[in-house]
Amino acid sequence: HHAEAGISLVPETPWDALIPFAQKVDLFHVLAVSPGLSGQVFDSHMTDKIKNLRSAFPKSIIEVDGGIRSGIAHDCVHAGANLLVAGSALFGDDISFPQAFLQLKNDI
């Protein structure tokens, strides 16, 4: 059915805790903020987690969710992320959606 399986990890979970599940999933969903409110600040330690996941699982999809903004998006992709989830950076009150989208796109 073209479905993919994924597993999420919160900021406190070490990346290597996922090793036992790596062969069973297609996607690693890295939460770069504590689950909850939108608009939280990206935890800079997550870039190392992304790098380690990419190195250990080069063919897996790595999705990063939380605190994605211009500058952070670049760092995540450079570290090995394939997908980024952005909420408040796109739908905030500072700039229009088209401007925010273009800003993120150019950052990557």
Contact map, one row per residue, 1 for C-alpha under 8 A:
111000000000000000000000000000000000000000000000000000000000000000000000000000000000000000000000000000000000
111100000000000000000000000000000000000000000000000000000000000000000000000000000000000000000000000000000000
111110000000000000000000000000000000000000000000000000000000000000000000000000000000000000000000000000000000
011111000000000000000000111000000000000000000000000000000000000000000000000000000000000000000000000000000000
001111100000000000000001111000000000000000000000000000000000000000000000000000000000000000000000000000000000
000111110000000000000000111110000000000000000000000000000000000000000000000000000000000000000000000000000000
000011111000000000000000101110000000000000000000000000000000000000000000000000000000000000000000000000000000
000001111100000000000000000111100000000000000000000000000000000000000000000000000000000000000000000000000000
000000111111101000000000000111100000000000000000000000000000000000000000000000000000000000000000000000000000
000000011111100000000000000001111110000000000000000000000000000000000000000000000000000000000000000000000000
000000001111110000000000000001111100000000100100000000000000000000000000000000000000000000000000000000000000
000000001111110000000000000000000000000000000000000000000000000000000000000000000000000000000000000000000000
000000001111111010000000000000000000000000000000000000000000000000000000000000000000000000000000000000000000
000000000011111111000000000000000000000000000000100000000000000000000000000000000000000000000000000000000000
000000001000111111100000000000000000000000000000100110000000000000000000000000000000000000000000000000000000
000000000000011111100000000000000000000000000000000000000000000000000000000000000000000000000000000000000000
000000000000111111110000000000000000000000000000000000000000000000000000000000000000000000000000000000000000
000000000000011111111100000000000000000000000000000000000000000000000000000000000000000000000000000000000000
000000000000001111111100000000000000000000000000000000000000000000000000000000000000000000000000000000000000
000000000000000011111110000000000000000000000000000000000000000000000000000000000000000000000000000000000000
000000000000000001111111100000000000000000000000000000000000000000000000000000000000000000000000000000000000
000000000000000001111111110000000000000000000000000000001000000000000000000000000000000000000000000000000000
000000000000000000011111110000000000000000000000000000000000000000000000000000000000000000000000000000000000
000010000000000000001111110000000000000000000000000000000000000000000000000000000000000000000000000000000000
000111100000000000001111111100000000000000000000000000000000000000000000000000000000000000000000000000000000
000111000000000000000111111100000000000000000000000000000001100000000000000000000000000000000000000000000000
000111100000000000000000111110000000000000000000000000000001111000000000000000000000000000000000000000000000
000001111000000000000000111111000000000000000000000000000001111000000000000000000000000000000000000000000000
000001111000000000000000001111100000000000000000000000000000011110000000000000000000000000000000000000000000
000000011110000000000000000111110000000000000100010000000000011110000000000000000000000000000000000000000000
000000011110000000000000000011111110000000000000000000000000000111000000000000000000000000000000000000000000
000000000110000000000000000001111100000001100100000000000000000111100000000000000000000000000000000000000000
000000000110000000000000000000111110000111100000000000000000000011100000000000000000000000000000000000000000
000000000110000000000000000000111111000000000000000000000000000000000000000000000000000000000000000000000000
000000000100000000000000000000101111100000000000000000000000000000000000000000000000000000000000000000000000
000000000000000000000000000000000111110000000000000000000000000000000000000000000000000000000000000000000000
000000000000000000000000000000000011111100000000000000000000000000000000000000000000000000000000000000000000
000000000000000000000000000000000001111100000000000000000000000001000000000000000000001100000000000000000000
000000000000000000000000000000000000111110000000000000000000000001100000000000000000001110000000000000000000
000000000000000000000000000000001000111111000000000000000000000001100000000000000000000000000000000000000000
000000000000000000000000000000001000001111100000000000000000000001100000000000000000000000000000000000000000
000000000000000000000000000000011000000111110100000000000000000001110001000000000000000000000000000000000000
000000000010000000000000000000011000000011111100000000000000000000100000000000000000000000000000000000000000
000000000000000000000000000000000000000001111110000000000000000000000000000000000000000000000000000000000000
000000000000000000000000000000000000000000111111100000000000000000000000000000000000000000000000000000000000
000000000010000000000000000001010000000001111111110000000000000000000000000000000000000000000000000000000000
000000000000000000000000000000000000000000011111111000000000000000000000001100100000000000000000000000000000
000000000000000000000000000000000000000000001111111100000000000000000000000000100000000000000000000000000000
000000000000011000000000000000000000000000001111111110000000000000000000000000000000000000000000000000000000
000000000000000000000000000001000000000000000111111111000000010000000000000100111000000000000000000000000000
000000000000000000000000000000000000000000000011111111100000000000000000000000110000000000000000000000000000
000000000000001000000000000000000000000000000001111111110000000000000000000000000000000000000000000000000000
000000000000001000000000000000000000000000000000111111111100010000000000000000000000000000000000000000000000
000000000000000000000000000000000000000000000000011111111111010000000000000000111000000000000000000000000000
000000000000000000000000000000000000000000000000001111111100000000000000000000000000000000000000000000000000
000000000000000000000000000000000000000000000000000111111100000000000000000000000000000000000000000000000000
000000000000000000000100000000000000000000000000000011111111000000000000000000000000000000000000000000000000
000000000000000000000000000000000000000000000000000011111111000000000000000000000000000000000000000000000000
000000000000000000000000000000000000000000000000000001001111100000000000000000000000000000000000000000000000
000000000000000000000000011100000000000000000000000001001111110000000000000000000000000000000000000000000000
000000000000000000000000011100000000000000000000000000000011111000000000000000001110000000000000000000000000
000000000000000000000000001111000000000000000000010011000001111100000000000000011110000000000000000000000000
000000000000000000000000001111000000000000000000000000000000111110000000000000001111100000000000000000000000
000000000000000000000000000011110000000000000000000000000000011111010000000100001011100000000000000000000000
000000000000000000000000000011111000000000000000000000000000001111110000000000000001110000000000000000000000
000000000000000000000000000000111000011111000000000000000000000111110000000000000000111000000000000000000000
000000000000000000000000000000011000001111100000000000000000000011111001000000000000010010000000000000000000
000000000000000000000000000000000000000001000000000000000000000111111101100000000001111010000000000000000000
000000000000000000000000000000000000000000000000000000000000000000111111100000000000010010000000000000010000
000000000000000000000000000000000000000000000000000000000000000000011111110000000000000000000000000000110010
000000000000000000000000000000000000000000000000000000000000000000001111111000000000000000000000000000000010
000000000000000000000000000000000000000001000000000000000000000000111111111100000000000000000000000000000000
000000000000000000000000000000000000000000000000000000000000000000011111111110000001000000000000000000010011
000000000000000000000000000000000000000000000000000000000000000000000111111111000000000000000000000000000011
000000000000000000000000000000000000000000000010000000000000000000000011111111100000000000000000000000000000
000000000000000000000000000000000000000000000010010000000000000100000001111111111000000000000000000000000000
000000000000000000000000000000000000000000000000000000000000000000000000111111111100000000000000000000000001
000000000000000000000000000000000000000000000000000000000000000000000000011111111000000000000000000000000000
000000000000000000000000000000000000000000000011011001000000000000000000001111111000000000000000000000000000
000000000000000000000000000000000000000000000000011001000000010000000000000111111100000000000000000000000000
000000000000000000000000000000000000000000000000010001000000111100000000000111111111000000000000000000000000
000000000000000000000000000000000000000000000000000000000000111000000000000010011111000000000000000000000000
000000000000000000000000000000000000000000000000000000000000111100000000000000001111100000000000000000000000
000000000000000000000000000000000000000000000000000000000000001110010000100000001111110000000000000000000000
000000000000000000000000000000000000000000000000000000000000001111010000000000000011111000000000000000000000
000000000000000000000000000000000000000000000000000000000000000011111000000000000001111111000000000000000000
000000000000000000000000000000000000011000000000000000000000000001010000000000000000111111110000000000000000
000000000000000000000000000000000000011000000000000000000000000000000000000000000000011111110000000000000000
000000000000000000000000000000000000001000000000000000000000000000111000000000000000011111110000000100000000
000000000000000000000000000000000000000000000000000000000000000000000000000000000000011111110001100110000000
000000000000000000000000000000000000000000000000000000000000000000000000000000000000001111111001100000000000
000000000000000000000000000000000000000000000000000000000000000000000000000000000000001111111111000000000000
000000000000000000000000000000000000000000000000000000000000000000000000000000000000000000111111000000000000
000000000000000000000000000000000000000000000000000000000000000000000000000000000000000000011111000000000000
000000000000000000000000000000000000000000000000000000000000000000000000000000000000000000011111101100000000
000000000000000000000000000000000000000000000000000000000000000000000000000000000000000001111111111100000000
000000000000000000000000000000000000000000000000000000000000000000000000000000000000000001100011111110000000
000000000000000000000000000000000000000000000000000000000000000000000000000000000000000000000001111111000000
000000000000000000000000000000000000000000000000000000000000000000000000000000000000000000000011111111100000
000000000000000000000000000000000000000000000000000000000000000000000000000000000000000011000011111111110000
000000000000000000000000000000000000000000000000000000000000000000000000000000000000000001000000111111111000
000000000000000000000000000000000000000000000000000000000000000000000000000000000000000000000000011111111100
000000000000000000000000000000000000000000000000000000000000000000000100000000000000000000000000001111111110
000000000000000000000000000000000000000000000000000000000000000000001100100000000000000000000000000111111111
000000000000000000000000000000000000000000000000000000000000000000000000000000000000000000000000000011111111
000000000000000000000000000000000000000000000000000000000000000000000000000000000000000000000000000001111111
000000000000000000000000000000000000000000000000000000000000000000000110110000000000000000000000000000111111
000000000000000000000000000000000000000000000000000000000000000000000000110010000000000000000000000000011111
